Amino acid sequence: MLAAVAGCGDAGGLAGAGSTPTAISPDRLWPQLTPASSPAFEVGEVESEVVAGVPVPGDDIRRVDPVAVVRAEIKEDSSDYENAGYVETLRRMADCGKQGAAGQRCPVLEPYYRDLTGDGHADLTLGFRQLPGNVTAVRVYTVEKHRLVRVMHWEDAVSGVELAGRSVIIRSPSEVAGYEYRLQWTWDPQQKSMLLTHDEMLRSGPEGRSPGPSASAR
């Protein structure tokens, strides 16, 4: 009986977790290099462009026609669509608005609405397929001074898109087996644009894959 009581008393005691790894301070490499003051390449970090020809009735982005937005982009970059690039997207735009199977051929995906800029009004996250091929274009639009403004654009082979807080997260397959790319754009109020704030390669699969996008913000 005494042994049983002693055992119960030991159950809540503290136990050692083993030795702690020694902390290693970072090493600064090549201290003699002169710090760069400007980027070597233009990668287009800031994306902010007024969409011409697409009205915003009542400054309500939910009343903007997503198909008209994509048609405006195709008109602006017509050479990419009229030639061999995305000619199938151009062809299928004629199916947008049709009923039944024909309407399902429309390359414009379901729009999602969420306040990504923090101004209390919904913004538009829009996707459309760039065909033929396996590329999906992802865009974010907001309303500024009664005009529709594109504040983020990306296209890639996409395996998932998520909205989280003020961010858009895009997952894409990697050429390395068992890994995927995870890119995150976050609204920056100073630049008035979505900036690429994280660019990672992560393990995919049950342990590494993040949950799917929420459908609550349509």
C-alpha positions as CSV (number, residue, x, y, z in Angstrom):
1,M,0.0,0.0,0.0
2,L,2.9,2.4,0.8
3,A,4.4,1.7,-2.6
4,A,1.1,2.5,-4.3
5,V,0.9,5.8,-2.4
6,A,4.5,6.7,-3.2
7,G,3.8,6.0,-6.9
8,C,0.9,8.4,-7.0
9,G,3.0,11.0,-5.4
10,D,5.7,10.7,-8.0
11,A,3.2,11.0,-11.0
12,G,3.2,14.8,-10.8
13,G,6.9,15.4,-10.2
14,L,9.2,17.3,-12.6
15,A,11.4,15.2,-14.9
16,G,14.6,16.3,-16.7
17,A,14.2,16.8,-20.5
18,G,17.8,16.0,-21.3
19,S,20.7,18.2,-22.3
20,T,19.9,21.5,-24.0
21,P,21.7,22.1,-27.4
22,T,24.3,24.8,-27.2
23,A,23.2,28.1,-28.9
24,I,25.2,29.1,-31.9
25,S,25.4,32.7,-32.9
26,P,25.1,33.6,-36.6
27,D,28.3,34.1,-38.6
28,R,28.5,37.1,-40.9
29,L,30.0,36.2,-44.2
30,W,32.3,38.4,-46.3
31,P,32.2,41.5,-44.1
32,Q,34.4,43.3,-46.6
33,L,31.6,43.5,-49.2
34,T,30.1,46.9,-49.7
35,P,26.3,46.7,-48.9
36,A,24.2,47.0,-51.9
37,S,22.0,50.1,-52.1
38,S,19.7,49.1,-55.0
39,P,18.3,45.8,-56.4
40,A,20.1,44.1,-59.2
41,F,16.9,42.9,-61.0
42,E,13.5,44.4,-61.4
43,V,11.0,41.8,-60.1
44,G,7.9,44.0,-59.9
45,E,7.3,43.8,-56.1
46,V,4.7,46.6,-56.2
47,E,1.6,46.0,-58.3
48,S,-0.9,48.8,-58.5
49,E,-2.8,49.6,-61.7
50,V,-6.1,51.2,-62.5
51,V,-8.4,48.9,-64.6
52,A,-9.6,51.0,-67.5
53,G,-13.2,50.6,-68.8
54,V,-14.6,48.7,-65.8
55,P,-17.0,50.8,-63.7
56,V,-17.6,50.3,-59.9
57,P,-21.3,51.0,-59.3
58,G,-21.8,52.7,-56.0
59,D,-18.1,52.0,-55.1
60,D,-19.3,48.5,-54.3
61,I,-16.8,45.9,-55.7
62,R,-19.4,43.2,-55.4
63,R,-21.3,44.9,-58.2
64,V,-18.3,44.7,-60.6
65,D,-18.6,42.1,-63.3
66,P,-15.7,39.6,-62.9
67,V,-15.9,38.6,-66.5
68,A,-15.6,42.2,-67.6
69,V,-12.5,42.5,-65.4
70,V,-10.8,39.6,-67.2
71,R,-11.9,40.9,-70.6
72,A,-10.3,44.2,-69.8
73,E,-7.0,42.5,-68.9
74,I,-7.1,40.4,-72.1
75,K,-7.7,43.6,-74.1
76,E,-4.8,45.3,-72.3
77,D,-2.5,42.3,-73.0
78,S,-4.0,41.2,-76.3
79,S,-0.8,39.8,-77.8
80,D,-0.7,37.1,-75.1
81,Y,-4.1,35.9,-75.9
82,E,-4.5,36.5,-79.7
83,N,-1.4,34.6,-80.5
84,A,-0.3,31.1,-79.4
85,G,0.0,32.0,-75.7
86,Y,-3.4,31.8,-74.1
87,V,-5.6,31.6,-77.2
88,E,-7.8,29.0,-75.6
89,T,-8.7,31.4,-72.8
90,L,-9.7,34.0,-75.4
91,R,-11.8,31.4,-77.2
92,R,-13.6,30.3,-74.0
93,M,-14.4,33.8,-72.8
94,A,-17.3,33.6,-75.3
95,D,-18.9,30.9,-73.1
96,C,-19.0,33.1,-70.0
97,G,-22.6,33.8,-69.0
98,K,-24.1,30.8,-71.0
99,Q,-26.2,28.2,-69.3
100,G,-25.4,24.5,-68.8
101,A,-22.3,22.8,-70.0
102,A,-21.3,25.7,-72.3
103,G,-21.1,28.1,-69.3
104,Q,-18.9,25.7,-67.5
105,R,-16.2,26.2,-70.1
106,C,-15.8,29.8,-69.0
107,P,-12.2,30.2,-67.7
108,V,-13.2,32.8,-65.0
109,L,-13.4,31.1,-61.6
110,E,-15.8,32.0,-58.8
111,P,-14.9,35.4,-57.2
112,Y,-14.2,35.7,-53.5
113,Y,-14.8,38.9,-51.5
114,R,-12.9,39.8,-48.3
115,D,-11.5,43.0,-46.8
116,L,-7.8,42.6,-47.5
117,T,-6.8,46.3,-47.3
118,G,-8.3,47.0,-43.9
119,D,-10.6,49.9,-45.0
120,G,-13.8,48.1,-43.9
121,H,-14.9,47.3,-47.5
122,A,-14.7,44.1,-49.4
123,D,-11.9,43.5,-52.0
124,L,-12.1,41.1,-54.9
125,T,-9.9,38.0,-55.3
126,L,-10.3,36.7,-58.8
127,G,-8.8,33.7,-60.6
128,F,-9.0,32.6,-64.2
129,R,-7.4,29.8,-66.2
130,Q,-4.7,30.7,-68.8
131,L,-5.3,28.0,-71.4
132,P,-4.1,25.8,-72.9
133,G,-1.9,24.5,-70.1
134,N,-2.0,24.3,-66.4
135,V,-1.6,27.9,-65.4
136,T,-4.0,29.8,-63.2
137,A,-3.9,33.6,-62.9
138,V,-4.7,35.1,-59.4
139,R,-5.6,38.8,-59.0
140,V,-6.7,41.1,-56.2
141,Y,-8.6,44.3,-56.8
142,T,-9.7,47.1,-54.6
143,V,-11.6,50.4,-55.0
144,E,-9.7,53.6,-54.8
145,K,-11.2,57.0,-55.6
146,H,-14.2,55.4,-57.4
147,R,-11.9,53.3,-59.6
148,L,-11.1,49.6,-59.8
149,V,-7.4,49.1,-59.0
150,R,-5.5,45.9,-59.3
151,V,-3.1,45.5,-56.4
152,M,-1.8,42.0,-56.9
153,H,-1.2,39.6,-59.7
154,W,0.4,36.2,-60.1
155,E,0.2,33.2,-62.4
156,D,1.5,29.7,-61.9
157,A,0.5,26.1,-61.8
158,V,-1.6,26.4,-58.6
159,S,-2.5,23.7,-56.2
160,G,-4.3,25.9,-53.7
161,V,-5.2,29.5,-52.8
162,E,-6.1,30.7,-49.3
163,L,-7.1,34.0,-47.8
164,A,-5.8,34.7,-44.2
165,G,-6.2,38.0,-42.5
166,R,-4.7,40.6,-44.9
167,S,-2.9,38.0,-47.0
168,V,-3.3,35.8,-50.1
169,I,-1.4,32.5,-49.9
170,I,-0.7,30.5,-53.1
171,R,0.6,26.9,-53.1
172,S,2.2,25.5,-56.2
173,P,3.8,22.2,-56.9
174,S,7.6,21.9,-56.8
175,E,10.0,20.0,-59.1
176,V,11.4,18.5,-55.9
177,A,9.4,15.4,-54.9
178,G,7.6,15.8,-51.6
179,Y,7.8,19.6,-51.5
180,E,5.7,22.6,-52.7
181,Y,6.1,26.3,-53.0
182,R,4.2,28.6,-50.6
183,L,4.0,32.2,-51.6
184,Q,2.3,34.9,-49.4
185,W,1.2,38.4,-50.5
186,T,0.2,40.8,-47.7
187,W,-1.4,44.2,-48.0
188,D,1.0,47.1,-47.3
189,P,-0.7,50.4,-46.5
190,Q,2.4,52.5,-47.4
191,Q,2.8,51.0,-50.9
192,K,-1.0,50.5,-51.3
193,S,-0.3,47.2,-52.8
194,M,0.0,43.5,-51.9
195,L,3.7,42.7,-51.4
196,L,5.3,39.3,-51.6
197,T,6.2,38.9,-47.9
198,H,7.0,35.1,-47.8
199,D,8.5,32.8,-50.4
200,E,9.1,29.3,-49.0
201,M,9.6,25.7,-50.1
202,L,7.8,23.4,-47.7
203,R,7.1,19.7,-47.4
204,S,3.8,18.7,-48.8
205,G,1.5,15.8,-47.7
206,P,-0.6,15.3,-44.6
207,E,2.0,16.8,-42.2
208,G,3.3,19.7,-44.4
209,R,0.1,20.8,-46.2
210,S,-1.8,23.7,-44.9
211,P,-5.7,23.5,-44.7
212,G,-7.8,24.4,-47.7
213,P,-9.2,27.8,-48.3
214,S,-12.2,29.0,-46.3
215,A,-15.4,29.4,-48.3
216,S,-17.0,31.8,-45.8
217,A,-16.0,35.0,-47.5
218,R,-17.7,34.7,-50.9
